[in-house]
Amino acid sequence: MPSARPPRPPARAVGCIWRVLRLAACATAVTASTVAAQPRARLATRVSRVVDTLHGVAVEDRFRWLESQTSPDVLAWIAAQNRLALETLGPDTPARRALSARLRALLDVPTSSAPRRGGDWEYFTLRRTGEEVASVYRRRWVPNAGIVAPDSQYERLINPLDLRRDGTTSVAIEAVSPDGSLLMYSVRDGGPDEITVKIRDLRTGKDLADSLPPALYASLAFAPHGRGFYYVHRSRLEGPRFRYHQLGLSAGSDSLLYGEFLPPTHFLAVSTALKGRYRIYTISHGWARNEVHVQDTQTGNLVDLTAGVDAHFTPQVVDDELWLRTDLAAPRGRVVAVDFRNPRREAWRIVLPESEDVLDAFTLIDGKLYVTYLRNAAHRIAVFTRDGQPAGEVAVPPNATVSIRGAEPGSALLTIASFTQPGVTYKLDLATGARTVWERARVAFDTSAFEVAQHWYRSKDGTRAPLWVVQKRGHARSRNTPALLHGYGGFAVNLGPRFDARAALWVERGGIYVQATLRGGNEFGEAWHRGGMLANKQNVFDDFTSAAQFLVDSGFTAPERLAIRGVSNGGLLMGAAITQRPDLFRAAFVGVPDLDLVRFPTFVTHNNAPALLEYGDARQPAEFEAIRTMSPYQNVKDGVRYPAVMVQTGINDTRVPPWQARRFTARLQQASTSGLPVILLHDLRSGHAGGRSMSGTVELATREMEFLLRHVGALGRGR
């Protein structure tokens, strides 16, 4: 049935994080033995010492008791911390309202997923401006229908607000059956990574009894006959398993097809080729390496294409061949072709050899190969014939992140984003090179008023790395300039140039936004990644503090004007920066962070096993000392003048245990002598990356920016 654009829910129903915090603070009684009120900068948290002896070394933990998720004392402590955070941030002001309004304008823009065809329809998710969460819609399929237009009216099939009115439950499309009669969708109830999988009969509009309970799933796909579906399930205690579910039967009877030998440190992805004749299994050993196995489903024959090889492989089916993007014998990447009928390694054909740039992605469009490379951590696109001969380039701006995909014959869709350019997609005429705007992010931002420059700094060991400085056009370098330094450095993530609402707001207010390229990412290939993982993780922290020191030494800013921010693995980076160089920064935002690498292997209730292959395992004697000396929680020292710190977590984070944030906050509040605040925002609904409505997202960004701007002396600066 047609659906009109729904009205925006009233403020009391939008899932505002701050309302949750206030309710928690008011609803929980705090005993004197748990917390005692102190000045605004801290709370005095009860100390209950636990000493672990690892490899003959005593490791003290003063706040182990905060690991409980249900203890009344812990819930009381959370409420007290949320109360302290709200008191420290202070009452509502015109400055805060101005920040919030600007961030809403930057963040609350329409978003949609790529349409998936099923029969005579296309299915997609869409969130319009002013809506708290995306809904599932469909439209009649027609050739070259164009983009999903937020201003158009579509038939809405699933509205998450019907499941929970506060906007913290989300839905996503997983698959459509071959005949278009069934829609497989997932429901994420708040913050956990785990999802529930449901099947909707599109003829009746009702869900079938078939469903998968909350868990981690991947590679969800209907069988060609449509009478069942395949999926990968990964639990915290056992590795990924590939299964088949027959519609009409219970999930407990699902068939195990592959993966019974895989441990919990591994991921598994499954795809098919040649109309299902071949099944391709990609087994990832964390982020360190992977394997590709190919099975002939007619004969059952299974071939390990990559046996005994320490390398990465990304498979892609091209016509009747399997093409692999790999760093095998090519640290910066190459492409090889594998014949399904003769998959022996000696028979592989080199399509693209290694180049001076890092091969990031490739796609075949109209018989030509379009290859996205990384050069100095930004993208370029080269064109080749199918047999690997150079055939030109696609012009893209410098300091940008780009992608390209096929469209109708003779054209492609080229997407470009940068620090100063919200994403814009062009329709590219492959014959003439002419391009027209296909879709543009509806962000109110004047790109012409800002400029970007790349600079190079040297890390502690002499390694050169780039960083970007974003500023108002013509801004004069000054040590009085407020600077916001962002970093990540891990899991082979390419932290390239992308538009960020917080960065835009910071620069509009006269500051500079800086993004540092750090080892642990993939910006310069696998050697760069490995230079920042396991025993080399300290290199990431050295890179970041060296980038900060470069900004100070070069006159871009001064320590009292320098703020830093990072999330997840970037939160670990923030914890290391704070504890290793507290003198270098004035303020820090530490989001959903890993902070205790010593106890990390024991957090079996969370989805962390694959990360052991990135961080290391302190239970191993050879890895323990390096981990202990760089783990932030174990390296907080009493009597140190630490910067102002805002830590943020959600109680439903099933990826990074929220008690890491709790214990680190308590320890830092106890240790710091600077008089600057250390506060914790502890949401009771959200998780690592989910469970937050648009209003909640805007409010969290507002509080973060308000905190950082205030402590570098820039809150009063206007646009």
C-alpha positions in Angstrom: 0.0 0.0 0.0 1.2 3.5 -0.7 2.8 5.3 2.2 3.0 9.0 2.8 5.9 10.6 4.5 5.3 10.1 8.3 5.3 13.0 10.7 8.3 13.5 12.8 7.8 11.9 16.2 7.4 14.2 19.2 10.6 14.9 21.1 9.6 12.6 23.9 9.6 9.6 21.5 12.8 10.1 19.5 15.1 8.0 21.6 17.2 11.0 22.7 20.4 9.7 24.5 20.3 12.5 27.0 16.8 11.7 28.1 18.0 8.1 28.7 21.0 9.4 30.7 18.8 11.6 32.9 16.3 8.9 33.5 19.1 6.5 34.5 20.6 9.0 36.8 17.3 9.7 38.5 16.1 6.1 38.7 19.1 4.6 40.4 19.9 5.1 44.1 23.7 5.5 44.7 25.1 4.2 48.0 27.9 6.0 49.8 30.1 2.9 49.5 29.9 3.0 45.7 30.6 6.6 44.8 31.1 9.8 46.7 30.4 13.2 45.1 33.5 15.3 44.3 34.2 18.4 42.3 32.9 18.5 38.8 36.0 16.9 37.4 35.6 13.5 38.9 34.0 10.9 41.1 35.7 8.9 43.8 35.1 5.3 42.8 35.4 2.4 45.3 38.7 0.6 44.9 38.6 -3.2 45.1 42.1 -4.5 44.1 42.5 -7.6 42.1 46.0 -8.8 41.2 46.6 -11.2 38.3 50.0 -12.9 37.9 50.8 -13.4 34.3 54.1 -14.9 33.3 55.5 -14.1 36.7 54.4 -10.4 36.6 51.8 -9.0 39.0 49.2 -6.9 37.2 47.0 -4.9 39.5 43.4 -4.0 38.7 41.7 -1.6 41.1 38.3 -1.6 39.4 37.6 -5.1 38.3 34.2 -4.9 39.9 33.0 -2.5 37.2 33.0 -5.4 34.7 29.6 -6.5 35.9 26.7 -5.5 33.5 23.9 -6.2 36.0 25.3 -5.4 39.5 23.2 -2.8 41.4 26.4 -1.1 42.4 27.7 -0.9 38.8 24.3 0.5 37.6 24.4 3.0 40.4 28.0 4.0 39.4 26.9 4.4 35.7 24.0 6.6 36.8 26.4 8.7 38.9 28.8 9.1 36.0 26.0 10.2 33.7 24.9 12.7 36.3 28.4 14.0 36.6 28.7 14.3 32.8 25.5 16.3 32.5 26.6 18.5 35.4 30.0 19.1 33.9 28.6 19.9 30.5 26.3 22.4 32.2 22.8 23.7 31.4 21.5 24.4 27.9 22.9 27.6 26.4 22.6 29.5 23.1 26.0 28.2 22.1 24.9 24.6 22.5 21.7 25.2 20.6 23.7 26.8 17.8 26.0 23.8 17.7 23.1 21.4 17.7 21.3 23.2 14.9 24.4 23.3 12.7 25.2 19.6 13.3 21.7 18.6 12.5 21.9 20.5 9.2 25.2 18.6 8.4 24.1 15.2 9.7 20.3 14.9 9.0 20.5 14.4 5.3 18.6 11.7 3.2 20.2 8.3 3.0 19.2 5.2 1.0 20.5 1.8 0.1 21.1 0.5 -3.4 17.9 -1.0 -4.8 17.6 -4.8 -5.0 15.5 -6.2 -7.7 13.0 -9.0 -7.0 10.5 -9.9 -9.7 8.7 -6.8 -10.8 9.9 -4.7 -7.9 13.0 -3.0 -6.4 13.5 -3.0 -2.7 15.6 -0.5 -0.7 15.9 1.4 2.7 15.4 5.1 2.9 15.6 7.7 5.6 14.3 11.2 4.8 15.4 14.4 6.4 13.6 14.7 9.8 13.1 11.0 10.2 14.7 9.1 13.1 15.5 5.8 11.3 15.3 4.2 7.8 12.3 2.2 6.6 12.1 -0.5 4.0 10.4 0.5 0.7 9.8 -0.8 -2.7 9.0 0.6 -6.2 8.0 -0.9 -9.5 11.1 -2.0 -11.5 11.7 -0.2 -14.8 14.9 -0.2 -16.8 17.2 2.7 -15.8 14.8 3.9 -13.1 17.4 6.2 -11.7 18.2 7.1 -8.1 16.0 6.6 -5.1 14.6 10.2 -4.7 13.8 11.2 -1.1 11.1 13.5 -2.3 9.2 10.7 -4.2 6.5 8.6 -2.7 7.2 4.8 -2.4 5.4 1.9 -0.9 6.6 1.4 2.7 6.8 -2.3 3.8 8.5 -2.1 7.2 8.7 0.9 9.5 11.1 0.3 12.5 9.1 2.8 14.6 6.3 0.1 14.6 8.8 -2.1 16.4 10.1 0.5 18.9 9.0 4.1 18.9 12.2 5.7 20.1 14.1 5.1 16.8 16.8 2.8 18.3 15.7 -0.3 16.4 16.8 -0.6 12.8 16.0 -2.9 9.8 18.0 -3.9 6.7 17.4 -5.8 3.5 19.3 -9.0 3.3 18.0 -10.7 0.2 15.0 -11.1 -2.1 13.9 -14.6 -3.4 14.4 -15.3 -7.1 10.7 -15.1 -7.9 10.3 -11.9 -5.9 7.8 -13.4 -3.5 9.9 -13.3 -0.3 11.9 -10.6 1.4 14.6 -11.5 3.9 15.3 -8.7 6.3 17.2 -8.2 9.6 16.2 -6.4 12.7 18.8 -4.9 15.0 17.2 -4.2 18.4 19.3 -1.4 19.8 23.0 -1.6 20.1 24.1 -5.2 19.9 25.9 -6.4 16.7 23.6 -9.4 16.8 20.6 -9.3 14.4 17.3 -11.3 14.1 16.6 -12.5 10.5 13.0 -12.6 9.3 11.2 -13.7 6.1 8.3 -11.6 4.8 5.8 -13.0 2.4 5.3 -10.1 0.0 2.0 -11.5 -1.3 0.4 -11.4 2.1 2.5 -8.7 3.8 3.0 -11.0 6.8 6.2 -12.6 8.2 6.6 -16.4 8.0 7.3 -18.4 11.1 10.8 -19.0 9.8 13.4 -16.8 11.5 16.9 -16.9 12.9 17.4 -15.8 16.5 19.7 -12.9 17.5 23.2 -13.7 16.4 26.0 -12.8 14.1 25.1 -13.7 10.4 26.8 -13.2 7.0 26.3 -14.3 3.4 22.6 -14.5 3.6 21.1 -15.7 0.3 18.0 -17.5 -0.9 18.5 -20.8 -2.7 17.9 -20.7 -6.5 14.6 -22.6 -6.0 13.5 -20.3 -3.3 12.4 -23.0 -0.9 15.2 -22.2 1.6 18.2 -20.0 2.2 21.9 -20.1 3.1 23.7 -18.2 5.8 26.9 -18.1 7.8 26.5 -18.0 11.6 29.4 -17.0 13.9 29.1 -17.3 17.7 31.5 -16.0 20.3 32.6 -19.4 21.3 32.9 -21.3 18.0 33.9 -20.2 14.6 31.7 -19.4 11.6 29.5 -22.2 10.2 27.8 -22.2 6.8 24.3 -23.6 7.0 21.1 -24.2 5.0 17.6 -23.5 6.3 14.6 -25.1 4.6 11.5 -23.0 4.9 8.9 -24.5 7.1 11.3 -26.2 9.4 12.8 -25.0 12.7 16.2 -23.4 12.7 17.4 -26.2 15.0 17.2 -28.6 12.0 19.4 -26.4 9.7 22.0 -28.4 7.8 25.7 -27.7 8.4 27.4 -27.4 4.9 30.9 -26.1 5.7 33.1 -24.6 8.3 33.0 -27.1 11.2 36.8 -26.9 11.5 37.0 -23.1 11.8 37.9 -21.4 15.1 36.3 -18.2 16.5 39.2 -16.1 15.4 38.1 -16.5 11.7 35.5 -15.1 9.4 33.7 -16.8 6.6 32.1 -15.4 3.4 30.3 -17.5 0.8 29.4 -16.7 -2.8 28.6 -18.6 -5.9 29.5 -18.6 -9.6 28.3 -20.0 -12.9 24.7 -20.3 -11.8 25.5 -21.9 -8.6 27.8 -24.6 -10.1 30.7 -23.4 -7.9 30.7 -22.2 -4.3 33.5 -19.9 -3.2 34.5 -19.9 0.5 36.7 -17.0 1.7 38.2 -17.7 5.1 39.7 -14.7 6.9 42.2 -15.2 9.7 41.1 -12.0 11.4 42.6 -9.2 9.3 46.0 -10.9 8.9 45.4 -13.2 5.9 42.7 -15.2 4.2 42.2 -18.3 2.1 40.0 -19.1 -0.8 38.4 -22.5 -1.3 36.3 -23.5 -4.3 33.8 -26.3 -4.3 32.2 -27.9 -7.3 28.6 -28.4 -6.0 27.9 -31.1 -8.7 30.9 -33.3 -7.7 31.5 -32.1 -4.2 35.2 -31.6 -5.1 36.8 -28.9 -2.8 40.0 -27.1 -3.8 42.1 -24.9 -1.5 43.4 -22.3 -4.0 45.7 -20.7 -1.4 47.1 -23.5 0.7 50.1 -22.6 2.8 50.2 -19.0 1.6 50.4 -16.0 4.0 48.6 -13.4 2.0 45.2 -11.7 1.3 42.8 -12.7 -1.5 39.6 -11.0 -2.5 37.7 -13.1 -5.0 35.5 -11.7 -7.8 33.7 -13.6 -10.5 34.4 -12.2 -13.9 32.3 -14.1 -16.6 33.5 -17.7 -16.3 36.6 -17.1 -14.3 37.5 -16.3 -10.7 39.7 -13.2 -10.4 41.6 -12.6 -7.3 42.9 -9.3 -5.9 45.9 -10.4 -3.9 49.1 -9.3 -2.2 50.8 -12.7 -2.8 54.3 -11.8 -4.1 52.9 -8.3 -4.6 52.7 -6.2 -1.3 50.9 -3.4 -3.1 48.5 -5.8 -4.8 47.9 -7.4 -8.2 45.0 -9.3 -10.0 45.2 -12.9 -11.1 42.7 -15.0 -13.0 41.8 -18.6 -12.0 40.1 -21.1 -14.3 37.5 -23.0 -12.3 38.3 -26.1 -14.3 42.0 -25.9 -13.7 42.6 -23.9 -10.5 46.2 -25.0 -9.9 48.3 -22.0 -8.8 50.8 -22.6 -11.6 48.0 -22.1 -14.1 46.9 -18.7 -12.7 47.1 -15.9 -15.2 48.3 -12.4 -14.2 45.8 -9.8 -15.3 47.3 -6.8 -13.6 50.9 -6.9 -12.2 51.9 -4.9 -9.1 52.4 -1.2 -9.6 53.9 1.6 -7.6 50.5 2.4 -6.1 48.3 0.2 -3.9 45.6 -1.6 -5.7 42.4 -1.0 -3.7 39.6 -2.2 -6.0 38.7 -3.2 -9.6 35.6 -3.7 -11.7 34.9 -4.7 -15.3 32.7 -2.2 -17.1 31.9 -2.5 -20.8 34.8 -4.9 -21.4 37.4 -2.7 -19.7 39.0 -2.9 -16.3 38.6 0.1 -14.1 41.1 0.0 -11.2 41.1 2.2 -8.1 44.6 2.8 -6.7 45.8 4.4 -3.5 48.5 7.0 -4.0 49.7 8.7 -0.9 46.5 7.6 0.8 44.1 9.1 -1.8 42.5 7.5 -4.8 43.1 7.5 -8.5 41.4 5.5 -11.2 43.3 3.8 -14.1 41.7 2.1 -17.1 43.0 -1.1 -18.7 42.0 -3.4 -21.5 40.8 -6.8 -20.4 44.2 -8.3 -21.0 45.9 -5.7 -18.7 47.1 -3.1 -21.3 46.9 0.6 -20.1 43.9 2.4 -21.6 43.9 5.8 -19.9 42.7 7.3 -16.6 39.5 8.7 -15.2 40.1 12.2 -14.0 39.4 12.7 -10.3 40.3 15.5 -8.0 43.3 15.3 -5.6 42.9 14.4 -2.0 39.7 12.4 -2.6 38.1 9.0 -2.1 36.4 7.7 -5.2 34.6 4.6 -6.4 33.2 3.5 -9.8 30.6 1.0 -10.9 28.8 0.0 -14.0 25.5 1.5 -15.1 23.6 1.0 -18.4 25.8 0.1 -21.4 28.3 2.9 -22.3 28.1 4.6 -18.9 29.3 4.2 -15.3 28.5 5.8 -12.0 31.5 7.7 -10.4 31.3 8.7 -6.7 33.6 11.3 -5.3 34.0 12.5 -1.7 36.6 14.5 0.1 37.1 16.5 3.3 35.4 19.5 1.7 33.0 17.6 -0.7 30.1 15.6 0.6 29.5 12.6 -1.7 28.5 13.3 -5.2 27.8 10.7 -7.9 28.3 11.5 -11.6 27.0 9.6 -14.6 30.0 9.1 -16.7 29.9 8.7 -20.5 32.6 6.1 -21.1 33.2 7.1 -24.7 33.4 10.9 -24.3 34.3 11.3 -20.6 31.4 13.7 -20.1 29.8 13.6 -16.7 26.5 14.8 -15.3 25.4 14.9 -11.7 23.4 11.8 -10.9 23.1 12.2 -7.1 24.4 14.7 -4.6 24.4 14.6 -0.8 22.1 17.3 0.4 24.5 18.9 2.8 24.4 22.6 3.4 28.2 23.2 3.1 30.1 25.8 1.1 33.0 23.8 -0.4 34.6 26.8 -2.0 35.3 28.4 1.4 37.8 25.6 2.5 41.1 24.2 1.4 43.0 21.0 2.0 46.8 20.5 2.1 48.8 17.3 2.6 51.9 17.5 4.7 54.5 14.8 5.6 55.8 14.1 9.1 58.4 11.6 10.5 57.5 9.1 13.2 59.7 8.1 16.1 61.6 5.5 14.1 62.0 7.8 11.1 59.1 6.5 9.0 57.5 9.2 6.8 53.7 9.5 6.7 51.2 12.0 5.4 48.6 14.0 7.2 45.9 16.3 5.8 45.1 19.8 7.1 41.7 21.2 6.4 41.1 24.9 7.0 39.3 28.0 5.8 40.8 29.3 2.6 43.6 31.7 3.3 43.8 30.8 7.0 47.2 32.0 8.4 49.2 29.4 10.4 49.1 30.3 14.1 49.9 28.5 17.4 46.6 30.0 18.6 44.5 28.0 16.2 42.3 25.3 17.7 43.2 22.0 16.1 41.3 18.7 16.0 43.5 15.7 15.2 41.8 12.4 14.2 43.3 9.0 13.7 42.5 5.2 13.6 45.5 3.0 12.6 44.4 -0.6 12.5 42.7 -3.6 10.9 43.9 -2.6 7.4 41.4 0.2 7.2 42.1 2.9 4.7 41.3 6.2 6.5 41.1 8.3 3.4 39.6 11.7 2.6 35.9 11.7 3.5 33.5 14.4 4.5 32.7 14.5 8.2 30.2 16.8 9.9 32.3 17.3 13.0 35.3 18.3 10.9 33.2 20.7 8.9 31.8 22.4 12.0 35.3 22.6 13.5 36.7 24.4 10.5 33.7 26.6 10.1 34.5 27.9 13.6 38.0 28.9 12.6 39.9 25.8 13.6 41.9 23.3 11.6 40.9 19.6 11.2 43.8 17.2 10.8 43.7 13.6 9.8 46.8 11.5 10.3 47.8 8.5 8.2 49.0 5.8 10.6 50.5 2.4 10.3 48.1 -0.4 10.9 45.9 0.8 8.0 46.2 -0.2 4.4 47.1 3.1 2.8 50.5 1.9 1.7 49.8 -1.8 1.4 50.1 -4.9 3.6 53.6 -4.0 4.9 52.1 -0.8 6.2 49.3 -2.7 7.9 51.7 -5.2 9.5 53.9 -2.4 10.7 51.1 -1.5 13.1 49.7 -4.8 14.3 50.7 -7.2 17.1 54.1 -6.4 18.5 54.3 -3.4 16.1 51.2 -1.8 17.5 53.3 0.8 19.4 54.3 2.2 16.0 50.7 3.4 15.5 50.8 5.3 18.8 54.2 6.7 17.9 52.9 7.8 14.5 50.0 9.6 16.1 52.0 11.5 18.8 54.6 12.3 16.1 51.9 13.8 13.9 50.7 15.9 16.9 54.3 17.0 17.6 54.7 18.0 14.0 51.6 20.3 14.2 53.1 22.0 17.3 56.6 22.2 16.0 55.4 23.6 12.6 53.3 26.3 14.2 49.9 25.0 13.2 48.7 25.0 16.9 49.9 24.6 20.5 49.3 21.8 23.0 46.7 23.9 24.9 44.8 24.3 21.6 45.0 20.7 20.5 42.1 18.3 20.8 42.1 14.6 19.6 39.3 12.2 18.8 39.1 8.5 17.9 36.5 5.7 18.0 36.7 2.0 18.5 40.3 1.0 17.6 40.7 4.8 17.4 39.5 4.9 21.0 42.4 2.6 21.9 44.7 5.1 20.0 43.3 7.9 22.2 43.9 6.0 25.4 47.5 5.4 24.3 48.0 9.0 23.4 46.6 10.2 26.7 48.7 7.9 28.8 51.9 8.2 26.8 52.0 11.9 26.0 49.5 13.7 28.4 51.4 16.9 27.9 50.8 17.1 24.2 47.0 17.5 24.2 44.4 19.6 25.9 41.3 17.5 25.3 40.3 14.1 24.0 37.1 12.3 22.9 37.4 8.5 23.4 34.6 6.6 21.7 33.5 3.0 22.3 37.2 2.1 23.1 39.4 -0.9 23.5 41.6 0.1 26.5 42.7 -3.0 28.3 44.8 -5.2 25.9 46.0 -7.4 28.8 42.6 -8.7 29.7 41.3 -8.5 26.1 41.5 -12.3 25.5 39.3 -13.0 28.5 36.3 -11.0 27.3 34.6 -14.1 25.9 31.2 -12.6 26.1 32.0 -10.3 23.3 32.8 -10.7 19.6 36.5 -10.0 20.0 38.2 -13.3 19.1 39.3 -12.2 15.6 40.9 -9.1 17.0 43.4 -11.2 18.9 45.2 -11.6 15.5 45.5 -7.8 15.4 46.3 -6.9 19.0 48.0 -10.1 20.2 47.3 -12.4 23.1 48.7 -11.5 26.6 48.3 -15.1 27.6 51.2 -15.9 25.3 54.6 -15.3 27.0 56.2 -13.9 23.9 53.5 -11.3 23.4 52.8 -10.3 27.0 55.4 -7.7 27.7 54.8 -5.6 24.6 51.0 -5.7 25.3 51.5 -4.7 29.0 53.7 -1.8 28.2 51.3 -0.2 25.7 47.9 -1.1 27.1 46.3 2.2 28.2 44.5 1.0 31.3 47.6 -0.5 32.8 49.6 2.6 32.1 47.5 5.3 33.8 49.8 6.7 36.5 48.9 8.5 39.7 49.7 12.2 40.0 49.9 13.0 36.3 48.2 16.1 34.8 46.0 14.4 32.2 44.0 16.4 29.6 40.2 16.9 29.7 38.7 13.6 28.6 35.2 12.6 27.4 34.7 8.8 27.2 31.6 7.4 25.5 30.2 3.9 25.4 26.9 2.0 25.3 25.9 -0.8 27.6 24.8 -3.0 24.6 28.2 -2.9 22.8 28.8 -6.6 22.0 32.0 -5.8 20.0 34.0 -3.8 22.5 33.1 -4.5 26.2 31.7 -1.3 27.7 33.4 -2.0 31.0 36.7 -1.1 29.4 35.5 2.5 29.2 34.1 2.3 32.8 37.4 1.0 34.3 39.5 3.5 32.4 37.3 6.4 33.4 37.5 5.4 37.1 41.2 5.0 37.0 41.8 8.3 35.1 39.5 10.2 37.5 41.5 8.8 40.4 44.9 9.5 38.9 44.7 12.9 37.2 45.9 16.1 39.0 45.2 18.6 36.2 41.8 19.7 37.6 40.4 19.1 34.1 37.3 17.0 33.8 37.2 13.3 33.0 33.6 12.3 32.2 31.9 9.2 30.9 28.7 9.2 28.7 27.3 5.8 29.2 24.2 5.1 27.1 21.7 2.4 28.3 20.5 1.5 24.8 23.2 1.9 22.2 26.1 -0.3 21.3 29.2 -0.1 19.2 27.6 1.4 16.1 23.9 0.9 16.5 21.0 1.7 18.7 20.9 5.5 18.2 18.3 7.6 16.5 19.1 10.6 14.3 18.3 12.9 17.2 20.5 10.8 19.5 23.3 11.0 16.9 23.0 14.8 16.7 23.0 15.2 20.5 26.0 13.0 21.0 27.9 14.9 18.3 26.8 18.2 19.9 28.1 17.3 23.4 31.4 15.9 21.9 32.0 19.1 20.0 30.9 21.3 22.8 33.4 19.6 25.2 36.3 19.7 22.8 35.7 23.3 21.7 35.3 24.5 25.2 38.6 23.0 26.4 40.7 24.4 23.6 39.1 27.9 24.1 37.0 27.9 20.9 33.4 27.4 22.1 32.5 31.1 21.6 33.8 31.3 18.0 31.1 31.6 15.5 31.0 30.4 11.9 
